[in-house]
Amino acid sequence: MARAVIATLSAAWTWGTESTHWRLSPNPRLDMEFETPPGRIVQVTMPEFMALVAAADTIGRQLIGDCFYSAYSQANVRLTVSG
């Protein structure tokens, strides 16, 4: 999440250096380097998937279950199109 915030601020800073209204100094992010963390993609079985959705529903967080379904449907679309 921190990397996403830094990327967003970097884009805004770069815009500010090009703006005649803001006139910011050069973007300090351009000299920074960050390590990329290892990926956290995992495969779950359908019973595990259903248990995650049921757990989200049980604690009253139905939107979390909806996010799981959205990610699942997007992954299936990508597999169908590319495969």
Backbone as a printed PyTorch tensor [residue, N CA C, xyz], in Angstrom:
tensor([[[  0.8150,  -1.1810,   0.0000],
         [  0.0000,   0.0000,   0.0000],
         [  0.8690,   1.2590,   0.0000]],

        [[  1.9760,   1.2130,   0.7490],
         [  2.8560,   2.3800,   0.8020],
         [  3.4320,   2.6890,  -0.5780]],

        [[  3.7490,   1.6380,  -1.3360],
         [  4.2860,   1.8540,  -2.6800],
         [  3.2600,   2.5540,  -3.5680]],

        [[  1.9950,   2.2060,  -3.4090],
         [  0.9380,   2.8390,  -4.2090],
         [  0.7860,   4.3070,  -3.8280]],

        [[  0.9020,   4.6140,  -2.5490],
         [  0.8090,   6.0090,  -2.1020],
         [  1.9840,   6.8060,  -2.6550]],

        [[  3.1780,   6.2330,  -2.5880],
         [  4.3610,   6.9170,  -3.1100],
         [  4.2240,   7.1470,  -4.6150]],

        [[  3.7150,   6.1490,  -5.3450],
         [  3.5300,   6.3010,  -6.7920],
         [  2.5240,   7.4040,  -7.1070]],

        [[  1.4490,   7.4790,  -6.3300],
         [  0.4410,   8.5150,  -6.5460],
         [  1.0060,   9.9030,  -6.2580]],

        [[  1.7030,  10.0210,  -5.1400],
         [  2.3090,  11.3080,  -4.8100],
         [  3.3800,  11.7010,  -5.8230]],

        [[  4.1120,  10.7150,  -6.3280],
         [  5.1330,  10.9920,  -7.3350],
         [  4.5090,  11.5500,  -8.6070]],

        [[  3.3960,  10.9630,  -9.0180],
         [  2.7040,  11.4560, -10.2110],
         [  2.2040,  12.8800,  -9.9900]],

        [[  1.6730,  13.1470,  -8.8060],
         [  1.1900,  14.4960,  -8.5000],
         [  2.3570,  15.4880,  -8.4600]],

        [[  3.4700,  15.0590,  -7.8820],
         [  4.6450,  15.9350,  -7.8020],
         [  5.1690,  16.2540,  -9.1980]],

        [[  5.2380,  15.2350, -10.0460],
         [  5.6960,  15.4610, -11.4190],
         [  4.7790,  16.4470, -12.1250]],

        [[  3.4800,  16.2990, -11.9340],
         [  2.5370,  17.2540, -12.5240],
         [  2.8220,  18.6560, -11.9840]],

        [[  3.1110,  18.7380, -10.6680],
         [  3.3810,  20.0270, -10.0550],
         [  4.6450,  20.6920, -10.5880]],

        [[  5.6120,  19.8860, -11.0120],
         [  6.8350,  20.4790, -11.5750],
         [  6.5730,  21.0540, -12.9560]],

        [[  5.5900,  20.5060, -13.6500],
         [  5.2680,  20.9710, -14.9980],
         [  4.2350,  22.0930, -14.9910]],

        [[  3.5570,  22.2800, -13.8620],
         [  2.5180,  23.3020, -13.7530],
         [  3.1430,  24.6860, -13.5650]],

        [[  2.6370,  25.6600, -14.2780],
         [  3.1270,  27.0260, -14.1040],
         [  2.5890,  27.6410, -12.8120]],

        [[  1.5370,  27.0510, -12.2590],
         [  0.9590,  27.5690, -11.0180],
         [  1.7410,  27.1060,  -9.7870]],

        [[  2.1550,  25.8390,  -9.7750],
         [  2.8000,  25.2740,  -8.5870],
         [  4.3170,  25.4490,  -8.5880]],

        [[  4.9770,  25.1970,  -9.7040],
         [  6.4330,  25.3420,  -9.8340],
         [  7.2010,  24.6160,  -8.7300]],

        [[  6.9400,  23.3390,  -8.5830],
         [  7.6370,  22.5470,  -7.5670],
         [  9.0540,  22.2180,  -8.0250]],

        [[  9.8910,  21.8910,  -7.0540],
         [ 11.2630,  21.4730,  -7.3650],
         [ 11.2250,  20.0950,  -8.0210]],

        [[ 12.3440,  19.6200,  -8.5530],
         [ 12.3390,  18.2960,  -9.1890],
         [ 11.8310,  17.2100,  -8.2360]],

        [[ 11.2200,  16.2090,  -8.8160],
         [ 10.5960,  15.1210,  -8.0680],
         [ 11.6600,  14.3080,  -7.3220]],

        [[ 11.6140,  14.2590,  -5.9750],
         [ 12.6130,  13.4900,  -5.2250],
         [ 12.4400,  11.9820,  -5.3840]],

        [[ 11.2870,  11.5340,  -5.8060],
         [ 11.0150,  10.1020,  -5.9770],
         [ 11.8510,   9.5030,  -7.1060]],

        [[ 12.2630,  10.3040,  -8.0630],
         [ 12.9750,   9.7740,  -9.2250],
         [ 14.3050,   9.1410,  -8.8510]],

        [[ 14.8940,   9.5400,  -7.7240],
         [ 16.1680,   8.9640,  -7.2850],
         [ 15.9920,   7.7940,  -6.3240]],

        [[ 14.7830,   7.4740,  -5.9660],
         [ 14.5370,   6.3920,  -5.0120],
         [ 14.3810,   5.0610,  -5.7320]],

        [[ 14.8380,   4.0050,  -5.0770],
         [ 14.6440,   2.6510,  -5.5940],
         [ 14.0290,   1.8070,  -4.4880]],

        [[ 13.0940,   0.9770,  -4.8600],
         [ 12.4060,   0.1290,  -3.9010],
         [ 12.5240,  -1.3250,  -4.3120]],

        [[ 12.6410,  -2.1860,  -3.3320],
         [ 12.6210,  -3.6190,  -3.6100],
         [ 11.1730,  -4.0400,  -3.8460]],

        [[ 10.9860,  -4.9230,  -4.7960],
         [  9.6520,  -5.4430,  -5.0510],
         [  9.4420,  -6.6750,  -4.1710]],

        [[  8.4180,  -6.6490,  -3.3240],
         [  8.1860,  -7.8140,  -2.4650],
         [  7.7180,  -9.0080,  -3.2940]],

        [[  7.9370, -10.2000,  -2.7810],
         [  7.4720, -11.3770,  -3.5140],
         [  5.9490, -11.3790,  -3.6220]],

        [[  5.4490, -11.9770,  -4.6920],
         [  4.0080, -12.0270,  -4.9070],
         [  3.2930, -12.8420,  -3.8480]],

        [[  2.0140, -12.5420,  -3.6750],
         [  1.2220, -13.2590,  -2.6730],
         [  0.0010, -13.8960,  -3.3060]],

        [[  0.1610, -14.3970,  -4.4860],
         [ -0.9620, -15.0450,  -5.1630],
         [ -1.0440, -16.4900,  -4.6910]],

        [[ -2.2180, -16.8850,  -4.2790],
         [ -2.4310, -18.2610,  -3.8360],
         [ -3.6240, -18.8440,  -4.5740]],

        [[ -3.6020, -20.1230,  -4.7510],
         [ -4.7490, -20.8110,  -5.3370],
         [ -5.5460, -21.4330,  -4.2070]],

        [[ -6.8400, -21.2690,  -4.2730],
         [ -7.7150, -21.8790,  -3.2720],
         [ -8.6660, -22.8380,  -3.9740]],

        [[ -9.0640, -23.8540,  -3.2360],
         [-10.0390, -24.7990,  -3.7700],
         [-11.4250, -24.1660,  -3.6540]],

        [[-12.3860, -24.7270,  -4.3550],
         [-13.7380, -24.1870,  -4.2910],
         [-14.3110, -24.2670,  -2.8680]],

        [[-14.0850, -25.3550,  -2.1060],
         [-14.5770, -25.3390,  -0.7150],
         [-13.9340, -24.2290,   0.1290]],

        [[-12.6410, -23.9590,  -0.0870],
         [-11.9920, -22.8650,   0.6350],
         [-12.5920, -21.5230,   0.2320]],

        [[-12.8370, -21.3590,  -1.0520],
         [-13.4390, -20.1300,  -1.5590],
         [-14.8010, -19.9060,  -0.9270]],

        [[-15.6150, -20.9380,  -0.9170],
         [-16.9570, -20.8200,  -0.3370],
         [-16.8800, -20.5360,   1.1670]],

        [[-15.8780, -21.1200,   1.8540],
         [-15.7070, -20.8720,   3.2900],
         [-15.3180, -19.4140,   3.5380]],

        [[-14.4700, -18.8370,   2.6870],
         [-14.0880, -17.4340,   2.8260],
         [-15.3070, -16.5220,   2.6550]],

        [[-16.1180, -16.8220,   1.6480],
         [-17.3210, -16.0170,   1.4180],
         [-18.2980, -16.1730,   2.5830]],

        [[-18.4740, -17.3990,   3.0650],
         [-19.3800, -17.6380,   4.1930],
         [-18.8870, -16.9240,   5.4550]],

        [[-17.5690, -16.9250,   5.6680],
         [-17.0170, -16.2440,   6.8410],
         [-17.2630, -14.7420,   6.7520]],

        [[-17.0720, -14.1760,   5.5690],
         [-17.3300, -12.7470,   5.3870],
         [-18.8060, -12.4350,   5.6360]],

        [[-19.6850, -13.2870,   5.1380],
         [-21.1170, -13.0840,   5.3590],
         [-21.4700, -13.1930,   6.8400]],

        [[-20.8340, -14.1440,   7.5350],
         [-21.1230, -14.3850,   8.9510],
         [-20.7820, -13.1780,   9.8080]],

        [[-19.6900, -12.5080,   9.4840],
         [-19.2950, -11.3450,  10.3010],
         [-19.9350, -10.0500,   9.8050]],

        [[-20.8520, -10.1810,   8.8490],
         [-21.5810,  -9.0150,   8.3680],
         [-20.8290,  -8.1740,   7.3570]],

        [[-19.8450,  -8.7600,   6.7010],
         [-19.0510,  -8.0280,   5.7110],
         [-19.2820,  -8.6290,   4.3240]],

        [[-20.5150,  -8.5290,   3.8400],
         [-20.8840,  -9.1230,   2.5660],
         [-20.0670,  -8.5690,   1.4050]],

        [[-19.6260,  -7.3200,   1.5040],
         [-18.8370,  -6.7350,   0.4160],
         [-17.5080,  -7.4570,   0.2200]],

        [[-16.9570,  -8.0160,   1.3030],
         [-15.7200,  -8.7810,   1.1620],
         [-15.9840, -10.0150,   0.3020]],

        [[-17.0940, -10.6980,   0.5630],
         [-17.4640, -11.8510,  -0.2590],
         [-17.6860, -11.4540,  -1.7070]],

        [[-18.3030, -10.2820,  -1.9170],
         [-18.5030,  -9.7840,  -3.2730],
         [-17.1600,  -9.5480,  -3.9640]],

        [[-16.1820,  -9.0470,  -3.2220],
         [-14.8410,  -8.8340,  -3.7940],
         [-14.2120, -10.1570,  -4.2100]],

        [[-14.4010, -11.1980,  -3.3970],
         [-13.8780, -12.5140,  -3.7630],
         [-14.5060, -12.9870,  -5.0720]],

        [[-15.8280, -12.8380,  -5.1780],
         [-16.5030, -13.2540,  -6.4050],
         [-16.0520, -12.4250,  -7.6020]],

        [[-15.8500, -11.1390,  -7.4000],
         [-15.3870, -10.2800,  -8.4870],
         [-14.0030, -10.7100,  -8.9650]],

        [[-13.0960, -10.9630,  -8.0270],
         [-11.7480, -11.4070,  -8.3960],
         [-11.8080, -12.7580,  -9.1020]],

        [[-12.6680, -13.6420,  -8.6190],
         [-12.8010, -14.9640,  -9.2350],
         [-13.3080, -14.8520, -10.6660]],

        [[-14.3000, -14.0000, -10.8800],
         [-14.8540, -13.8700, -12.2360],
         [-13.8400, -13.2070, -13.1680]],

        [[-13.0790, -12.2290, -12.6790],
         [-12.0560, -11.5920, -13.5020],
         [-10.9630, -12.5770, -13.8860]],

        [[-10.5790, -13.4310, -12.9400],
         [ -9.5520, -14.4430, -13.2440],
         [-10.0560, -15.4080, -14.2920]],

        [[-11.3300, -15.7990, -14.2130],
         [-11.8730, -16.7130, -15.2150],
         [-11.9440, -16.0640, -16.5980]],

        [[-12.2740, -14.7990, -16.6560],
         [-12.3240, -14.0930, -17.9370],
         [-10.9250, -14.0560, -18.5530]],

        [[ -9.9190, -13.7380, -17.7490],
         [ -8.5400, -13.6770, -18.2630],
         [ -8.0870, -15.0390, -18.7670]],

        [[ -8.4250, -16.0830, -18.0200],
         [ -8.0230, -17.4340, -18.4400],
         [ -8.7220, -17.8210, -19.7420]],

        [[ -9.9790, -17.4510, -19.8690],
         [-10.7500, -17.7890, -21.0630],
         [-10.2010, -17.0550, -22.2790]],

        [[ -9.8880, -15.7660, -22.1100],
         [ -9.4010, -14.9580, -23.2320],
         [ -7.9920, -15.3750, -23.6260]],

        [[ -7.1130, -15.6060, -22.6480],
         [ -5.7240, -15.9150, -22.9770],
         [ -5.5080, -17.3940, -23.2920]],

        [[ -6.3630, -18.2440, -22.8300],
         [ -6.1260, -19.6770, -23.0200],
         [ -7.0040, -20.2250, -24.0520]]])
